[in-house]
Structures are given as C-alpha cells and as structure tokens.
Amino acid sequence: MVHDTSEEKALRERLACELEPGEAVLVSACLLGVRCRYDGSCNPARELQELARQYRVVPMCPEQLGGLGTPRAAAELSGGDGLAVLRGEARVRTRTGRDVTACFLRGAGEALRLAKLTGARVAVLKEKSPSCGTCAVYRDGRLVEGRGVTAALLAEYGIQLIPLDPPKQVDDERPTV
C-alpha cells in the first residue's frame, strides 16, 4: 500500500476541489522532470506522479517559451515583482545584469495562450521562480513575497495558482512526462 505524504494529499485535495477529472492543468515542466531550469536541472515533484492519471497535464516552461535556452544565466526580478514587470515598473535581469524582461513577458504570454488553448483553469507552478513563483520570488538579491511574471499574468486572467517547491533533485532520472 502506498502512503501519501501530507504534501501529496494536500495537492490532490486542492486539485479535486478545483477540477473535474480529465480537465487540463498547466504544470511547470521542471516539476515533471524536464531539465529546463536555468542550470539544466529539474525539480521533479513526487506529488505530481499521479496527476496525469486524473487530469490532462500541460507541461510548460515560460522561460523557454520566451526564447531563453537551457542552461541560461540565472535571473531575478529587479525593482518589483512580476505584476510590476507586467505594468512596466520593474525588470528581469540576469546576475550579470543582462535585461531579459522581454523574454519573460513573451514566455508569460505563451503560457497564458496555452492555458486558453487547453482550457486550463489551474496551474501548478514552481515556487521562488522569477517566472512561476506564486507567493515568493527572488528580487534584488533577496527572497521576498510576490509573484513571478507568468504567475502574475495567469492570475490576472483568473487562472488558479497552486505553488509547489520540492527539494532540488540531482539524480539522473529521466523525465516522467
């Protein structure tokens, strides 16, 4: 018999409240084992292993959708959170100072397009990401409250956001999706 962790149970219960079986759900691709993080790694979340049995999982990496390659320089928000970036009041910069705001905005737009095309009303996103962070993001060198660019755009269009922050995996597992 398989025993659920409290995180798995909480995710399953939250999705069951929000979705009907077979509905589409956007998921940060790194959480599904796709090596698309800035450093070429992933964060496969055990909590998501059963998700594809109940829902239509739509993997997406906004940073790749925006034209950034993998690996790429780490980036963080500068001057505000993702909502401020959408308003033109803040930027996204790599640690070397390169402005990648346009790529993050393009990726957020593509993620929203995927949500509309698939009918996804819910997104399970990687916490602390400058794209996908739903509650916490790195801004100006510190972890602060706020949303990433994609999370902010999805929320503006009524997509329910579910944060997930599994520990970073370093093993050489193959993608699960």
PyRosetta script that sets phi, psi and omega in degrees:
from pyrosetta import init, pose_from_sequence

init()
pose = pose_from_sequence("MVHDTSEEKALRERLACELEPGEAVLVSACLLGVRCRYDGSCNPARELQELARQYRVVPMCPEQLGGLGTPRAAAELSGGDGLAVLRGEARVRTRTGRDVTACFLRGAGEALRLAKLTGARVAVLKEKSPSCGTCAVYRDGRLVEGRGVTAALLAEYGIQLIPLDPPKQVDDERPTV")
pose.set_psi(1, 135.2)
pose.set_omega(1, 179.7)
pose.set_phi(2, -91.1)
pose.set_psi(2, 132.0)
pose.set_omega(2, 179.0)
pose.set_phi(3, -104.6)
pose.set_psi(3, 128.9)
pose.set_omega(3, 178.8)
pose.set_phi(4, -75.5)
pose.set_psi(4, 144.6)
pose.set_omega(4, 169.2)
pose.set_phi(5, -79.0)
pose.set_psi(5, 166.9)
pose.set_omega(5, 179.5)
pose.set_phi(6, -63.6)
pose.set_psi(6, -34.0)
pose.set_omega(6, 178.2)
pose.set_phi(7, -65.6)
pose.set_psi(7, -42.6)
pose.set_omega(7, 179.3)
pose.set_phi(8, -63.4)
pose.set_psi(8, -44.5)
pose.set_omega(8, -179.3)
pose.set_phi(9, -64.2)
pose.set_psi(9, -43.7)
pose.set_omega(9, -179.8)
pose.set_phi(10, -63.3)
pose.set_psi(10, -42.2)
pose.set_omega(10, 178.8)
pose.set_phi(11, -64.7)
pose.set_psi(11, -46.6)
pose.set_omega(11, 179.9)
pose.set_phi(12, -59.7)
pose.set_psi(12, -44.6)
pose.set_omega(12, -179.7)
pose.set_phi(13, -65.3)
pose.set_psi(13, -40.4)
pose.set_omega(13, -179.6)
pose.set_phi(14, -66.2)
pose.set_psi(14, -43.7)
pose.set_omega(14, 178.6)
pose.set_phi(15, -65.0)
pose.set_psi(15, -39.7)
pose.set_omega(15, 179.9)
pose.set_phi(16, -62.5)
pose.set_psi(16, -32.5)
pose.set_omega(16, 177.5)
pose.set_phi(17, -73.0)
pose.set_psi(17, -30.5)
pose.set_omega(17, -174.1)
pose.set_phi(18, -95.1)
pose.set_psi(18, -29.7)
pose.set_omega(18, -169.5)
pose.set_phi(19, -126.1)
pose.set_psi(19, 153.4)
pose.set_omega(19, 169.0)
pose.set_phi(20, -92.1)
pose.set_psi(20, 150.4)
pose.set_omega(20, 176.3)
pose.set_phi(21, -54.3)
pose.set_psi(21, 137.6)
pose.set_omega(21, 179.5)
pose.set_phi(22, 90.7)
pose.set_psi(22, -10.4)
pose.set_omega(22, 178.9)
pose.set_phi(23, -71.6)
pose.set_psi(23, 156.4)
pose.set_omega(23, 178.7)
pose.set_phi(24, -79.1)
pose.set_psi(24, 142.9)
pose.set_omega(24, 173.6)
pose.set_phi(25, -137.1)
pose.set_psi(25, 125.5)
pose.set_omega(25, 174.9)
pose.set_phi(26, -73.0)
pose.set_psi(26, 140.1)
pose.set_omega(26, 178.5)
pose.set_phi(27, -138.2)
pose.set_psi(27, 133.8)
pose.set_omega(27, 173.2)
pose.set_phi(28, -56.0)
pose.set_psi(28, 123.5)
pose.set_omega(28, -173.8)
pose.set_phi(29, -59.0)
pose.set_psi(29, -32.9)
pose.set_omega(29, -179.8)
pose.set_phi(30, -63.1)
pose.set_psi(30, -27.9)
pose.set_omega(30, 178.6)
pose.set_phi(31, -73.8)
pose.set_psi(31, -15.0)
pose.set_omega(31, 179.8)
pose.set_phi(32, -99.5)
pose.set_psi(32, 4.4)
pose.set_omega(32, 178.3)
pose.set_phi(33, 98.3)
pose.set_psi(33, 3.1)
pose.set_omega(33, 177.1)
pose.set_phi(34, -78.1)
pose.set_psi(34, 128.6)
pose.set_omega(34, -177.2)
pose.set_phi(35, -81.4)
pose.set_psi(35, 75.9)
pose.set_omega(35, -175.9)
pose.set_phi(36, -122.4)
pose.set_psi(36, 3.6)
pose.set_omega(36, 176.1)
pose.set_phi(37, -64.2)
pose.set_psi(37, 163.6)
pose.set_omega(37, -176.2)
pose.set_phi(38, -52.5)
pose.set_psi(38, -33.5)
pose.set_omega(38, -177.1)
pose.set_phi(39, -96.4)
pose.set_psi(39, 9.1)
pose.set_omega(39, 179.3)
pose.set_phi(40, 83.3)
pose.set_psi(40, 7.9)
pose.set_omega(40, 179.3)
pose.set_phi(41, -98.6)
pose.set_psi(41, -172.5)
pose.set_omega(41, 177.6)
pose.set_phi(42, -144.7)
pose.set_psi(42, 171.5)
pose.set_omega(42, 177.4)
pose.set_phi(43, -130.6)
pose.set_psi(43, 64.7)
pose.set_omega(43, -176.6)
pose.set_phi(44, -60.4)
pose.set_psi(44, 130.2)
pose.set_omega(44, -176.9)
pose.set_phi(45, -102.1)
pose.set_psi(45, 119.8)
pose.set_omega(45, 178.6)
pose.set_phi(46, -56.6)
pose.set_psi(46, -31.0)
pose.set_omega(46, -179.1)
pose.set_phi(47, -60.8)
pose.set_psi(47, -22.3)
pose.set_omega(47, -175.0)
pose.set_phi(48, -96.2)
pose.set_psi(48, -2.3)
pose.set_omega(48, -174.5)
pose.set_phi(49, -58.4)
pose.set_psi(49, -35.9)
pose.set_omega(49, -178.4)
pose.set_phi(50, -92.6)
pose.set_psi(50, -5.7)
pose.set_omega(50, -174.8)
pose.set_phi(51, -57.2)
pose.set_psi(51, -42.8)
pose.set_omega(51, -176.3)
pose.set_phi(52, -67.3)
pose.set_psi(52, -17.8)
pose.set_omega(52, 177.7)
pose.set_phi(53, -75.4)
pose.set_psi(53, -24.0)
pose.set_omega(53, -176.1)
pose.set_phi(54, -110.0)
pose.set_psi(54, -27.8)
pose.set_omega(54, -173.3)
pose.set_phi(55, -131.9)
pose.set_psi(55, 163.7)
pose.set_omega(55, 173.9)
pose.set_phi(56, -86.9)
pose.set_psi(56, 104.0)
pose.set_omega(56, -177.8)
pose.set_phi(57, -80.5)
pose.set_psi(57, 128.5)
pose.set_omega(57, 178.7)
pose.set_phi(58, -115.7)
pose.set_psi(58, 96.4)
pose.set_omega(58, 179.9)
pose.set_phi(59, -71.6)
pose.set_psi(59, 142.8)
pose.set_omega(59, 176.6)
pose.set_phi(60, -154.7)
pose.set_psi(60, 144.8)
pose.set_omega(60, 172.3)
pose.set_phi(61, -124.0)
pose.set_psi(61, 103.1)
pose.set_omega(61, -177.0)
pose.set_phi(62, -57.7)
pose.set_psi(62, -33.1)
pose.set_omega(62, -178.3)
pose.set_phi(63, -68.8)
pose.set_psi(63, -39.6)
pose.set_omega(63, 174.4)
pose.set_phi(64, -69.6)
pose.set_psi(64, -41.9)
pose.set_omega(64, 178.1)
pose.set_phi(65, -59.8)
pose.set_psi(65, -27.8)
pose.set_omega(65, 179.2)
pose.set_phi(66, -84.1)
pose.set_psi(66, -2.2)
pose.set_omega(66, 175.9)
pose.set_phi(67, 104.4)
pose.set_psi(67, 3.1)
pose.set_omega(67, 178.6)
pose.set_phi(68, -86.5)
pose.set_psi(68, 139.7)
pose.set_omega(68, 179.9)
pose.set_phi(69, -84.3)
pose.set_psi(69, 176.9)
pose.set_omega(69, 176.7)
pose.set_phi(70, -132.3)
pose.set_psi(70, 126.9)
pose.set_omega(70, -2.8)
pose.set_phi(71, -71.8)
pose.set_psi(71, 165.8)
pose.set_omega(71, -180.0)
pose.set_phi(72, -148.8)
pose.set_psi(72, 165.5)
pose.set_omega(72, 178.0)
pose.set_phi(73, -66.3)
pose.set_psi(73, 139.6)
pose.set_omega(73, 176.4)
pose.set_phi(74, -61.7)
pose.set_psi(74, 143.8)
pose.set_omega(74, -179.3)
pose.set_phi(75, -128.8)
pose.set_psi(75, 159.3)
pose.set_omega(75, 174.8)
pose.set_phi(76, -149.3)
pose.set_psi(76, 164.9)
pose.set_omega(76, -179.9)
pose.set_phi(77, -76.6)
pose.set_psi(77, 147.7)
pose.set_omega(77, -178.2)
pose.set_phi(78, -134.0)
pose.set_psi(78, 116.5)
pose.set_omega(78, 176.5)
pose.set_phi(79, 91.3)
pose.set_psi(79, -0.1)
pose.set_omega(79, 179.3)
pose.set_phi(80, 164.8)
pose.set_psi(80, -178.3)
pose.set_omega(80, 179.6)
pose.set_phi(81, -92.8)
pose.set_psi(81, -169.6)
pose.set_omega(81, -177.3)
pose.set_phi(82, -60.9)
pose.set_psi(82, -35.5)
pose.set_omega(82, 177.6)
pose.set_phi(83, -63.4)
pose.set_psi(83, -40.8)
pose.set_omega(83, 177.1)
pose.set_phi(84, -64.5)
pose.set_psi(84, -35.1)
pose.set_omega(84, 176.2)
pose.set_phi(85, -64.0)
pose.set_psi(85, -45.0)
pose.set_omega(85, 178.7)
pose.set_phi(86, -59.2)
pose.set_psi(86, -33.7)
pose.set_omega(86, 179.7)
pose.set_phi(87, -83.1)
pose.set_psi(87, -5.3)
pose.set_omega(87, -178.2)
pose.set_phi(88, 82.5)
pose.set_psi(88, 13.4)
pose.set_omega(88, -177.0)
pose.set_phi(89, -97.8)
pose.set_psi(89, -7.1)
pose.set_omega(89, -178.5)
pose.set_phi(90, -145.6)
pose.set_psi(90, 170.5)
pose.set_omega(90, -176.2)
pose.set_phi(91, -131.3)
pose.set_psi(91, 169.6)
pose.set_omega(91, 171.3)
pose.set_phi(92, -119.2)
pose.set_psi(92, 126.5)
pose.set_omega(92, -177.3)
pose.set_phi(93, -132.2)
pose.set_psi(93, 147.5)
pose.set_omega(93, 173.2)
pose.set_phi(94, -75.2)
pose.set_psi(94, 169.1)
pose.set_omega(94, 179.2)
pose.set_phi(95, -63.9)
pose.set_psi(95, -20.6)
pose.set_omega(95, 177.4)
pose.set_phi(96, -89.8)
pose.set_psi(96, 0.4)
pose.set_omega(96, 175.9)
pose.set_phi(97, 97.2)
pose.set_psi(97, -2.4)
pose.set_omega(97, 179.7)
pose.set_phi(98, -67.9)
pose.set_psi(98, 131.7)
pose.set_omega(98, 179.2)
pose.set_phi(99, -82.1)
pose.set_psi(99, 116.9)
pose.set_omega(99, -179.9)
pose.set_phi(100, -117.4)
pose.set_psi(100, 22.5)
pose.set_omega(100, -178.0)
pose.set_phi(101, -56.3)
pose.set_psi(101, -45.1)
pose.set_omega(101, -177.4)
pose.set_phi(102, -59.9)
pose.set_psi(102, -39.6)
pose.set_omega(102, 178.1)
pose.set_phi(103, -65.5)
pose.set_psi(103, -40.6)
pose.set_omega(103, 179.9)
pose.set_phi(104, -68.1)
pose.set_psi(104, -38.9)
pose.set_omega(104, 177.5)
pose.set_phi(105, -66.9)
pose.set_psi(105, -42.4)
pose.set_omega(105, 178.0)
pose.set_phi(106, -62.7)
pose.set_psi(106, -44.3)
pose.set_omega(106, 178.6)
pose.set_phi(107, -62.7)
pose.set_psi(107, -39.9)
pose.set_omega(107, 177.5)
pose.set_phi(108, -63.5)
pose.set_psi(108, -41.9)
pose.set_omega(108, 178.0)
pose.set_phi(109, -62.7)
pose.set_psi(109, -39.5)
pose.set_omega(109, 178.5)
pose.set_phi(110, -68.6)
pose.set_psi(110, -37.3)
pose.set_omega(110, 177.0)
pose.set_phi(111, -63.7)
pose.set_psi(111, -42.3)
pose.set_omega(111, 177.2)
pose.set_phi(112, -63.4)
pose.set_psi(112, -40.8)
pose.set_omega(112, 177.7)
pose.set_phi(113, -60.0)
pose.set_psi(113, -42.8)
pose.set_omega(113, 176.2)
pose.set_phi(114, -60.7)
pose.set_psi(114, -41.7)
pose.set_omega(114, 178.9)
pose.set_phi(115, -61.2)
pose.set_psi(115, -44.5)
pose.set_omega(115, -179.8)
pose.set_phi(116, -66.6)
pose.set_psi(116, -44.2)
pose.set_omega(116, -178.7)
pose.set_phi(117, -62.4)
pose.set_psi(117, -35.3)
pose.set_omega(117, -175.9)
pose.set_phi(118, -96.9)
pose.set_psi(118, -10.3)
pose.set_omega(118, -177.0)
pose.set_phi(119, 77.2)
pose.set_psi(119, 18.4)
pose.set_omega(119, -179.1)
pose.set_phi(120, -67.2)
pose.set_psi(120, 129.4)
pose.set_omega(120, 177.0)
pose.set_phi(121, -108.2)
pose.set_psi(121, -7.1)
pose.set_omega(121, -176.5)
pose.set_phi(122, -133.7)
pose.set_psi(122, 144.3)
pose.set_omega(122, 175.5)
pose.set_phi(123, -132.8)
pose.set_psi(123, 129.4)
pose.set_omega(123, 174.0)
pose.set_phi(124, -99.5)
pose.set_psi(124, 114.9)
pose.set_omega(124, -169.6)
pose.set_phi(125, -122.5)
pose.set_psi(125, 151.7)
pose.set_omega(125, 178.8)
pose.set_phi(126, -73.9)
pose.set_psi(126, 117.2)
pose.set_omega(126, 179.8)
pose.set_phi(127, -66.5)
pose.set_psi(127, 153.8)
pose.set_omega(127, 175.5)
pose.set_phi(128, 75.7)
pose.set_psi(128, 0.3)
pose.set_omega(128, 179.6)
pose.set_phi(129, -80.9)
pose.set_psi(129, 143.8)
pose.set_omega(129, 176.1)
pose.set_phi(130, -67.7)
pose.set_psi(130, -15.9)
pose.set_omega(130, 174.5)
pose.set_phi(131, -96.2)
pose.set_psi(131, -55.3)
pose.set_omega(131, -166.5)
pose.set_phi(132, -99.4)
pose.set_psi(132, -9.4)
pose.set_omega(132, -178.2)
pose.set_phi(133, -54.2)
pose.set_psi(133, 131.2)
pose.set_omega(133, -177.9)
pose.set_phi(134, -103.3)
pose.set_psi(134, -27.2)
pose.set_omega(134, -177.4)
pose.set_phi(135, -127.3)
pose.set_psi(135, -28.9)
pose.set_omega(135, -175.6)
pose.set_phi(136, -140.2)
pose.set_psi(136, 138.5)
pose.set_omega(136, 179.9)
pose.set_phi(137, -142.8)
pose.set_psi(137, 159.8)
pose.set_omega(137, 172.7)
pose.set_phi(138, -87.1)
pose.set_psi(138, 123.7)
pose.set_omega(138, 179.7)
pose.set_phi(139, -136.6)
pose.set_psi(139, 125.2)
pose.set_omega(139, 177.2)
pose.set_phi(140, 51.4)
pose.set_psi(140, 41.4)
pose.set_omega(140, 174.1)
pose.set_phi(141, 85.5)
pose.set_psi(141, 3.0)
pose.set_omega(141, -178.8)
pose.set_phi(142, -131.9)
pose.set_psi(142, 151.1)
pose.set_omega(142, 173.3)
pose.set_phi(143, -82.6)
pose.set_psi(143, 119.8)
pose.set_omega(143, -175.8)
pose.set_phi(144, -133.5)
pose.set_psi(144, 166.4)
pose.set_omega(144, 173.6)
pose.set_phi(145, -67.8)
pose.set_psi(145, 143.1)
pose.set_omega(145, 177.0)
pose.set_phi(146, 149.5)
pose.set_psi(146, 174.5)
pose.set_omega(146, -179.9)
pose.set_phi(147, -112.8)
pose.set_psi(147, 152.9)
pose.set_omega(147, 171.8)
pose.set_phi(148, -76.0)
pose.set_psi(148, 174.5)
pose.set_omega(148, -174.7)
pose.set_phi(149, -63.1)
pose.set_psi(149, -49.9)
pose.set_omega(149, -179.6)
pose.set_phi(150, -65.9)
pose.set_psi(150, -44.3)
pose.set_omega(150, 179.4)
pose.set_phi(151, -58.9)
pose.set_psi(151, -42.4)
pose.set_omega(151, -179.9)
pose.set_phi(152, -63.8)
pose.set_psi(152, -42.7)
pose.set_omega(152, -179.8)
pose.set_phi(153, -67.0)
pose.set_psi(153, -44.8)
pose.set_omega(153, 178.4)
pose.set_phi(154, -59.9)
pose.set_psi(154, -43.5)
pose.set_omega(154, 179.6)
pose.set_phi(155, -62.7)
pose.set_psi(155, -38.9)
pose.set_omega(155, 178.5)
pose.set_phi(156, -59.8)
pose.set_psi(156, -29.5)
pose.set_omega(156, -179.5)
pose.set_phi(157, -98.7)
pose.set_psi(157, 14.8)
pose.set_omega(157, 172.1)
pose.set_phi(158, 83.5)
pose.set_psi(158, 12.6)
pose.set_omega(158, 176.5)
pose.set_phi(159, -76.8)
pose.set_psi(159, 127.8)
pose.set_omega(159, 177.8)
pose.set_phi(160, -73.0)
pose.set_psi(160, 127.9)
pose.set_omega(160, -177.6)
pose.set_phi(161, -102.0)
pose.set_psi(161, 133.3)
pose.set_omega(161, 176.0)
pose.set_phi(162, -122.8)
pose.set_psi(162, 114.1)
pose.set_omega(162, -179.4)
pose.set_phi(163, -78.5)
pose.set_psi(163, 148.2)
pose.set_omega(163, 175.3)
pose.set_phi(164, -146.2)
pose.set_psi(164, 132.5)
pose.set_omega(164, -179.4)
pose.set_phi(165, -138.3)
pose.set_psi(165, 72.7)
pose.set_omega(165, 178.3)
pose.set_phi(166, -71.5)
pose.set_psi(166, 159.8)
pose.set_omega(166, 176.0)
pose.set_phi(167, -64.2)
pose.set_psi(167, 148.6)
pose.set_omega(167, 179.9)
pose.set_phi(168, -63.8)
pose.set_psi(168, 133.6)
pose.set_omega(168, 178.9)
pose.set_phi(169, -96.0)
pose.set_psi(169, 136.2)
pose.set_omega(169, 179.9)
pose.set_phi(170, -113.8)
pose.set_psi(170, -9.1)
pose.set_omega(170, -178.3)
pose.set_phi(171, -68.7)
pose.set_psi(171, 173.4)
pose.set_omega(171, -174.8)
pose.set_phi(172, -101.9)
pose.set_psi(172, 39.0)
pose.set_omega(172, 178.6)
pose.set_phi(173, -67.1)
pose.set_psi(173, 150.2)
pose.set_omega(173, 175.6)
pose.set_phi(174, -79.7)
pose.set_psi(174, 154.3)
pose.set_omega(174, 178.0)
pose.set_phi(175, -56.7)
pose.set_psi(175, 144.7)
pose.set_omega(175, -178.9)
pose.set_phi(176, -88.1)
pose.set_psi(176, -16.2)
pose.set_omega(176, 179.9)
pose.set_phi(177, -127.9)
pose.dump_pdb("model.pdb")
